[in-house]
Amino acid sequence: MTPVEMDAVFACHCAAEATNDLDAILDTLADGAEHDVVGDPLGVLTERAAIAKRYQGMFDVLSADSMTSLRRYHGTDFFVDESLYKGTVSGDLLGVPGNGRAISFRILHVCEFRDGRMSRENVWLDTAAIVAQLTA
């Protein structure tokens, strides 16, 4: 895939996340896609129902205000994207009560692509920034 094609798939994925549209999120993933939120005790997920459940859990706790790409590096059928995420935490995030706090943190996506969809989404969160803001 070209960088423009990869960016378009990811833009659809992010738009679906912004509206909590689980079906649209799953439509951006290839069959057998790996979904890995680094540090999540559930580990790497490949079952669509489990991936949907992970997203629903995120939607139940965190509402996004914005996610702005800061840097993106493309390779053959993959990219690495560093973004700044801003949102509000209503439930427990990383074991810390959100209490409706607004937070911002960096998020790193490493995405691989196959057949016009994401075959791997690896997500790294700046957990230190999250915990510091929620406990301040």
N, C-alpha and C positions, 0 to 999 in steps of 0.2 A: 504494500500500500504506500501511497505517497504521503508526505507530511500533511498535505491539505486534507486528504481522505481520513487520516487518523484523527486530525483535529476536529473534523466534522462529526465523527462517531463520538468522540469524547464530549463535544459540545451538546450533542443529543443526550448523552448519559447525564451530564451535569444539569441540563434543563429538566430532565425527568426527576433527578434527585431534588431539585429546587421546588418541585410541585408534589413530592412524595408519591410519584407515579411508579409503583413497583413493576407493573407490566412493561412500561416503557423502558425502565432500567434494565430489566431482564432481556428485552429485545436488542439491547446494545451488546449483549454478551454472546459469544460463540458457544455452541454445544460443548459441554465439558470444561467450560472456563474455570480458571482458578481465581478465587476471591480471597485475598489475604490482607487482613488488617493486622499489621505486625503488633504482637503483644496480646491480641485477643485470645483468651483461653480456648476458644473453639478452633483455633488454628486455621489452616487453609481449607476453604469450602469449595466443593465442586457441584453439589446438588443444588438445583435451582430453588427448591423450597427452602433450603437452609440459608442460601444467599438472601432470599426475600425476607426471611425471618430476621437476619442480621440487620438489613436495612430498616425494617419496621421498628426494631429495637432502637436504632439510631433516631428515627423520626419521632419516637415516643419521648425522647430525652432532649434532643437538640434541634432547634429550628434555625435554619440558615438565613442570614441576611445577605451575605455575598461571599463569593469565592473568586478572587482575582489572581490570574496567572502572573507570576513574577518573572519566571524563566521557563523555557521549554527547550529540550534538546531532543532531536529526532535521530533515529537510526533506522536500519532496515527492519521494518515491521515492529518498531517499538518507539516509545518516547519516555522521557523523564520530565515531569512537570512539577515545579515548585510554585505553590500558590499561598495566598493569605486568605484564611477562612475567618469570617466574622459571623457570629450567631449568638443565640440565647439558649442557656441551659436551664431546662425546667425540672429535670429529674436528676438522678445520680449519674455522673459521668466519671469514669475511672475510680469509682467508689467514693466520690466526693459529691455531696448535695449541691445542685446548681442554684437553687433558690431564685430562679429567674434572672441570673446574672448574665450580662453581655460579656462575651469573651472574644478574643482573636488569637489565632495561632497559625503557624506555618504547617502546611500539609504537603507531603511529597507523594506523587503518584508515579509508579513505574508500570506502564501498560504495554502489553504485547497484543498484536493483532493477527487475525487469521480469517480469511474468507469475508472480509468487510466488517468484522466485529471484533470486540476485545476478547482475547483468549486468556488474558491474565490481567488482573488488577491488583497491584501490590500497593498498599496504603501505609504511609508512615506519618504519624501525628507527633507534633511537638508536645509530648505529654507533660514535660516540665513546665512549659508555659501555661498549659491548661490548669494543672494542679495549683500553680502559684496564683493564678487569677481567681480560682474558686475558693482558695483558702485565705486570701488577703483580707 
